[in-house]
Structure formats: structure tokens, C-alpha cells
């Protein structure tokens, strides 16, 4: 039976791990430990070949970012790379004793998604490492980003990456609901960006779920260390496709101790519709993010 994952599943698994990776970025010592573990694990593979051959360069770029030796790269790109590394480390074996190529299929799929996303940044890093300038290569990437934003606007879709990036930098944010006539606020951390939406996870056994079902109007507030804070307001709409809950749990596997068949608890995933998001600086005017 074919147990390899397809491209869509690879994208889900990678997206689900970005939040975990973003938190790790705040702790350089843990990143160092992760990179050492990855380098040791790669020794299991006799020859990396084309599929995984860029991993050593990605490791070098992450090290450069963490040590601030190389800063011409966005936190989201670094988080994506680390998310792919986390996936590789969670695999028991990078290769199969019986059929090595099949054993690497899942790893190739996940790394392929990561490499496609970070390719311009990887080229820029290589140029910088080789004594050139990263800016020339990055300008091409920035142009592509502008084209992507234009296409998104033409389709009537919203680019949610700024909202997701803000939440990643904040780490912990707060969700507000009402219980009858009593306001309720609690910290929240489970979120991810997927299929053009910023998604949030809560338990079906919690009061917050009951409150959102009764009154889906809600607001999320996130604060960053630089004094900026975001007000994200809209209507909570729960996803019916189970793939979103699976992707959320893939990104935070420790939560499977809570959400499983034995406990009967389910991860409920929602996004905000008819939403507004404003980045507000202390003593400054707000800037719309979507």
C-alpha cells in the first residue's frame, strides 16, 4: 500500500508547523540544538542527492539569521525552513531499509514545498555567501510578491499573510467573546495560515466554543514587543473539512494528548469572515492589514 503523502498534504503539514517554528525562533539555544540534531540525522542518508541537497545551505542561512550575521531574510521564511526541519526530525527514519527512494518520498514532498516558498531567499543567501549582494536577487522576489498581491486583489481575495505574520511575532494573543452580557477574554496561541485563511483552534468542550456558537462576533488582539498591537475583528465561521483540524494538530502534536478518540475531545477550527485587521502603534495611527 502506498503510504507516501501527496503535495496538498505536504503543504498542510508544513503550514501546520510554522507556528511552532516561529516560537522556536525566539529561543536561539533551542534552534542551535535543533540544527545539531538535524545534522546528525542527515548522516543516516548516504547521499542527499538533488532532492535534499539544499538542506546544508538552509541550515547555514538559519544559523546566519539566528546569529544576526545574515539578516536579509524575513522571519516567515526562516520559520518555514525550521518547520520543514522539525518535520524531518520527527521522522523515525529518513530512509527505508527496503526501498530507500520510497522512504524519502515524504521528506522530498515536504522539503519541495518549503524550497519553492523560500527559493528567492535561498538564492539571495547564496549570492551573499559567495561575496555578492543579496539585494539584487531579492528585488526579483519582491517583484514576484507584488505580482502575487495584485493577482490576489484582482480575484477579490484578501492577503492574510500580514495578519498571520503579526500573530507569529506576538506569540500569544487574546480572543474576546460574550457569555450572555458578560465579556470574556482568554489567551490563545493555536493558529496557522492555510488556503488563504488565518485559522484558529479551540476545543469543543470549552466555554469559548459554546460562546462563539451562540454569538460568532469576536475580536482578537495581539501585541508585539515593539509596541505595535493588532485588532482583528470579524465573525467566527467554523470549518467543516477535517483536514484543517488535522493540519492544526500536525503543527502542535502535543495537543493530540487532549484531542483524540479516547478523550472524545475535538479540535474545532475557525476563521474570521467580514473581517478587519488594524496594526496600531502606540501614539500612532492605525494601518489596515487586509
Backbone torsions as a table, in degrees:
resi	resn	phi	psi	omega
1	UNK	NA	137.6	-179.0
2	UNK	-79.2	116.4	-177.5
3	UNK	-107.4	7.8	-179.6
4	UNK	-74.7	154.8	-178.9
5	UNK	-90.5	152.2	176.7
6	UNK	-89.6	178.5	-174.0
7	UNK	-64.1	-41.3	-179.5
8	UNK	-62.2	-42.3	178.9
9	UNK	-64.4	-38.1	178.6
10	UNK	-62.3	-41.1	178.8
11	UNK	-63.1	-42.3	-179.8
12	UNK	-62.6	-45.5	-177.7
13	UNK	-63.5	-39.4	-179.8
14	UNK	-68.9	-45.5	-179.8
15	UNK	-61.1	-38.1	-179.0
16	UNK	-66.6	-23.3	-177.4
17	UNK	-92.5	-7.6	-175.6
18	UNK	-66.1	-39.3	-179.6
19	UNK	-61.3	-44.4	177.6
20	UNK	-61.3	-41.0	-179.5
21	UNK	-66.2	-39.0	-179.3
22	UNK	-61.2	-37.2	178.5
23	UNK	-69.2	-36.3	179.7
24	UNK	-65.1	-31.5	-178.8
25	UNK	-58.6	-29.1	-179.0
26	UNK	-74.3	-7.9	-179.0
27	UNK	-126.7	84.9	-175.8
28	UNK	-52.2	-35.9	-178.1
29	UNK	-63.1	-37.2	178.9
30	UNK	-70.8	-34.3	176.5
31	UNK	-64.7	-43.7	177.7
32	UNK	-57.3	-44.2	-179.6
33	UNK	-63.9	-41.5	179.3
34	UNK	-62.6	-43.0	-178.1
35	UNK	-66.9	-37.7	176.9
36	UNK	-63.2	-44.2	179.1
37	UNK	-62.3	-39.8	-180.0
38	UNK	-65.4	-44.5	-179.8
39	UNK	-61.8	-37.1	176.9
40	UNK	-67.4	-40.0	-177.9
41	UNK	-68.9	-33.6	-179.7
42	UNK	-66.3	-18.7	177.4
43	UNK	-67.5	-14.7	176.9
44	UNK	-69.5	-22.2	-175.7
45	UNK	-95.5	117.6	-177.9
46	UNK	-58.0	-41.0	179.6
47	UNK	-146.2	125.0	-175.8
48	UNK	-69.1	-36.0	-179.5
49	UNK	69.8	-174.8	-175.6
50	UNK	-65.4	-35.8	-172.2
51	UNK	-61.0	-42.5	-175.8
52	UNK	-117.0	12.8	-172.7
53	UNK	-68.9	-19.2	-179.6
54	UNK	-83.8	-5.8	-176.9
55	UNK	-58.5	-45.9	179.0
56	UNK	-58.0	-37.2	178.0
57	UNK	-68.8	-38.7	176.8
58	UNK	-63.8	-39.5	177.0
59	UNK	-60.7	-44.0	180.0
60	UNK	-63.6	-38.1	179.8
61	UNK	-67.3	-40.5	177.8
62	UNK	-63.7	-44.2	178.6
63	UNK	-59.8	-42.5	179.3
64	UNK	-63.3	-36.9	179.3
65	UNK	-69.3	-45.2	-177.3
66	UNK	-64.4	-37.5	-179.6
67	UNK	-85.5	-1.9	-179.4
68	UNK	67.0	15.2	175.2
69	UNK	-73.8	-32.3	178.4
70	UNK	-129.7	114.3	-174.7
71	UNK	-119.0	4.5	-178.8
72	UNK	-82.4	52.2	-179.1
73	UNK	-154.1	144.4	-176.4
74	UNK	-81.5	152.0	176.6
75	UNK	-58.2	-32.0	-178.8
76	UNK	-66.2	-38.6	178.3
77	UNK	-65.3	-45.6	178.9
78	UNK	-61.5	-41.1	179.7
79	UNK	-63.8	-37.5	178.6
80	UNK	-64.7	-43.1	179.0
81	UNK	-63.0	-46.7	-179.1
82	UNK	-63.4	-37.2	177.9
83	UNK	-60.3	-40.2	177.6
84	UNK	-66.4	-39.7	178.0
85	UNK	-62.9	-41.9	179.6
86	UNK	-60.1	-41.5	178.5
87	UNK	-60.5	-46.2	-179.2
88	UNK	-61.3	-38.9	-178.8
89	UNK	-70.2	-26.1	-179.8
90	UNK	-77.5	-18.3	177.8
91	UNK	-70.0	134.9	178.7
92	UNK	-64.9	-42.1	-179.9
93	UNK	-137.2	134.9	176.4
94	UNK	-79.2	-18.3	178.7
95	UNK	-134.3	154.3	176.7
96	UNK	-93.6	136.6	179.2
97	UNK	-62.8	-32.7	-175.0
98	UNK	-85.7	-50.1	-176.9
99	UNK	-131.8	91.2	-174.7
100	UNK	-55.3	-40.8	-176.8
101	UNK	-63.7	-42.6	178.4
102	UNK	-65.8	-37.5	-179.5
103	UNK	-62.4	-28.2	-179.4
104	UNK	-91.1	-6.3	-172.0
105	UNK	-58.4	-47.3	-179.4
106	UNK	-62.3	-42.7	-178.2
107	UNK	-64.9	-39.5	178.0
108	UNK	-63.8	-41.7	-179.2
109	UNK	-61.7	-48.4	-178.4
110	UNK	-67.0	-45.5	179.3
111	UNK	-65.8	-33.2	178.6
112	UNK	-62.0	-42.5	177.5
113	UNK	-63.3	-45.1	-179.8
114	UNK	-62.7	-44.9	-178.4
115	UNK	-64.5	-36.7	178.7
116	UNK	-63.4	-38.7	-178.6
117	UNK	-71.2	-39.7	-172.6
118	UNK	-100.5	5.9	-173.8
119	UNK	-52.8	-49.3	179.4
120	UNK	-60.7	-39.4	179.3
121	UNK	-67.6	-35.4	178.6
122	UNK	-66.0	-41.6	178.0
123	UNK	-63.9	-39.4	179.4
124	UNK	-64.4	-41.0	179.5
125	UNK	-64.7	-42.6	179.4
126	UNK	-60.9	-40.9	179.2
127	UNK	-63.7	-42.3	178.4
128	UNK	-65.0	-43.4	-178.9
129	UNK	-63.4	-33.2	-178.1
130	UNK	-86.5	9.1	174.9
131	UNK	97.8	3.4	179.5
132	UNK	-96.5	-159.1	179.8
133	UNK	-113.3	137.7	178.2
134	UNK	-76.4	-22.1	-171.6
135	UNK	-65.4	-37.1	-179.2
136	UNK	-62.8	-45.1	179.6
137	UNK	-68.7	-39.8	-177.3
138	UNK	-65.5	-28.5	-179.1
139	UNK	-62.4	-33.5	176.8
140	UNK	-65.6	-41.4	178.5
141	UNK	-63.6	-42.1	-179.7
142	UNK	-64.7	-36.7	176.6
143	UNK	-63.4	-40.1	178.4
144	UNK	-65.1	-37.8	177.8
145	UNK	-62.8	-39.6	179.2
146	UNK	-65.1	-41.0	178.1
147	UNK	-62.2	-42.2	-179.5
148	UNK	-63.9	-40.1	178.9
149	UNK	-65.2	-39.3	179.6
150	UNK	-64.0	-43.4	179.6
151	UNK	-63.7	-40.3	178.4
152	UNK	-60.3	-43.3	-179.5
153	UNK	-66.4	-39.1	179.8
154	UNK	-63.6	-31.1	179.8
155	UNK	-82.0	-5.0	-179.4
156	UNK	79.6	15.0	179.3
157	UNK	-96.4	158.8	178.1
158	UNK	-102.9	138.1	175.0
159	UNK	-83.4	111.2	-174.8
160	UNK	-94.1	3.3	-174.5
161	UNK	-63.8	-33.9	-179.7
162	UNK	-66.8	-38.6	178.2
163	UNK	-65.4	-46.0	-178.8
164	UNK	-64.4	-40.6	179.0
165	UNK	-63.0	-39.8	179.6
166	UNK	-63.1	-44.2	179.1
167	UNK	-63.4	-38.5	178.3
168	UNK	-62.1	-43.6	-179.5
169	UNK	-68.1	-35.7	-179.7
170	UNK	-70.7	-36.7	-179.7
171	UNK	84.9	-72.8	176.6
172	UNK	-110.9	138.5	179.1
173	UNK	-135.7	-179.5	-172.6
174	UNK	-128.2	136.0	-178.7
175	UNK	-111.2	131.0	-178.7
176	UNK	-110.2	137.4	174.3
177	UNK	-138.3	-178.9	172.8
178	UNK	-126.9	143.0	176.1
179	UNK	-118.5	93.8	-171.2
180	UNK	71.2	-115.2	176.1
181	UNK	-109.2	13.5	-177.7
182	UNK	-105.6	117.8	175.9
183	UNK	-65.0	144.8	177.5
184	UNK	-131.8	135.1	178.9
185	UNK	-134.3	135.4	177.9
186	UNK	-145.7	153.2	177.1
187	UNK	-71.2	149.0	179.9
188	UNK	-142.5	148.3	-179.9
189	UNK	-137.3	-24.0	-176.2
190	UNK	-75.5	111.7	176.6
191	UNK	-157.6	163.3	175.9
192	UNK	-164.0	162.3	175.7
193	UNK	-105.5	127.3	-176.8
194	UNK	-158.3	135.9	178.7
195	UNK	54.8	37.5	177.5
196	UNK	75.0	14.8	-179.7
197	UNK	-129.4	149.1	169.6
198	UNK	-94.1	121.5	-173.1
199	UNK	-110.8	146.6	179.9
200	UNK	-126.9	146.1	-178.5
201	UNK	-117.3	133.6	175.2
202	UNK	-139.5	162.5	-179.1
203	UNK	-85.5	143.4	179.8
204	UNK	-71.7	-10.0	-179.8
205	UNK	-96.5	-0.1	-175.2
206	UNK	-95.0	153.7	179.2
207	UNK	-61.2	-33.2	-178.9
208	UNK	-60.4	-36.6	178.3
209	UNK	-65.5	-45.3	178.9
210	UNK	-61.5	-40.9	-178.9
211	UNK	-66.6	-40.4	179.5
212	UNK	-69.7	-32.4	176.6
213	UNK	-67.2	-37.8	-179.3
214	UNK	-74.7	-37.7	179.3
215	UNK	-144.8	97.1	-173.4
216	UNK	-73.2	-7.1	177.8
217	UNK	-68.5	129.1	-175.1
218	UNK	-150.7	170.5	177.3
219	UNK	-146.4	140.0	178.3
220	UNK	-117.4	134.3	178.2
221	UNK	-123.2	129.6	178.5
222	UNK	-127.3	142.3	-179.1
223	UNK	-124.9	135.3	177.0
224	UNK	-104.6	162.9	-177.4
225	UNK	-66.6	-22.3	-178.0
226	UNK	-81.5	4.6	177.7
227	UNK	95.8	-8.6	177.5
228	UNK	-80.2	144.7	174.2
229	UNK	-138.4	152.2	-175.7
230	UNK	-118.1	136.4	172.3
231	UNK	-110.7	113.7	-177.0
232	UNK	-114.5	110.3	-170.2
233	UNK	-121.5	139.0	177.9
234	UNK	176.8	-162.8	-178.5
235	UNK	-110.6	124.9	-179.1
236	UNK	-73.3	125.0	176.5
237	UNK	-121.9	121.1	-177.1
238	UNK	-83.9	138.9	-179.8
239	UNK	-78.1	142.6	178.5
240	UNK	-100.3	-18.7	179.9
241	UNK	-79.5	122.2	-177.9
242	UNK	-64.9	-13.0	-178.8
243	UNK	-61.9	-29.2	-178.1
244	UNK	-70.4	-42.4	177.6
245	UNK	-64.8	-39.7	178.7
246	UNK	-62.8	-42.8	179.1
247	UNK	-64.8	-38.0	178.7
248	UNK	-63.9	-42.5	-179.2
249	UNK	-73.7	-30.2	174.8
250	UNK	-63.1	-34.0	-179.9
251	UNK	-76.8	-22.8	179.2
252	UNK	-136.3	70.7	-173.1
253	UNK	-59.6	-22.2	179.0
254	UNK	-64.6	-21.9	179.9
255	UNK	-72.6	-13.5	178.4
256	UNK	-67.0	-16.7	174.7
257	UNK	-67.9	-23.5	179.4
258	UNK	-96.9	-45.4	-174.5
259	UNK	-101.4	96.6	179.7
260	UNK	-157.2	174.6	-177.5
261	UNK	-65.3	-31.8	-177.9
262	UNK	-67.6	-43.9	179.7
263	UNK	-79.7	-28.2	-177.4
264	UNK	81.8	-1.9	179.7
265	UNK	-80.0	143.7	-179.6
266	UNK	-121.5	143.8	173.6
267	UNK	-83.2	119.8	178.5
268	UNK	-101.3	128.5	-174.6
269	UNK	-114.3	134.2	179.7
270	UNK	-138.5	160.3	170.9
271	UNK	-129.0	169.5	-179.9
272	UNK	-101.7	128.2	174.9
273	UNK	-104.3	158.8	-177.1
274	UNK	50.6	44.6	-170.8
275	UNK	-96.8	154.5	169.4
276	UNK	-126.7	147.6	178.2
277	UNK	-137.7	125.0	-177.0
278	UNK	-125.7	128.1	174.9
279	UNK	-91.4	117.3	-174.8
280	UNK	-117.6	126.6	176.1
281	UNK	-94.0	146.1	176.6
282	UNK	-58.4	128.5	-178.5
283	UNK	62.3	26.5	179.4
284	UNK	-135.0	173.8	178.9
285	UNK	-85.9	154.5	-179.3
286	UNK	-80.0	149.3	177.4
287	UNK	-122.1	127.5	-179.8
288	UNK	-68.6	135.8	-179.5
289	UNK	-100.8	-17.4	178.8
290	UNK	-136.0	NA	NA
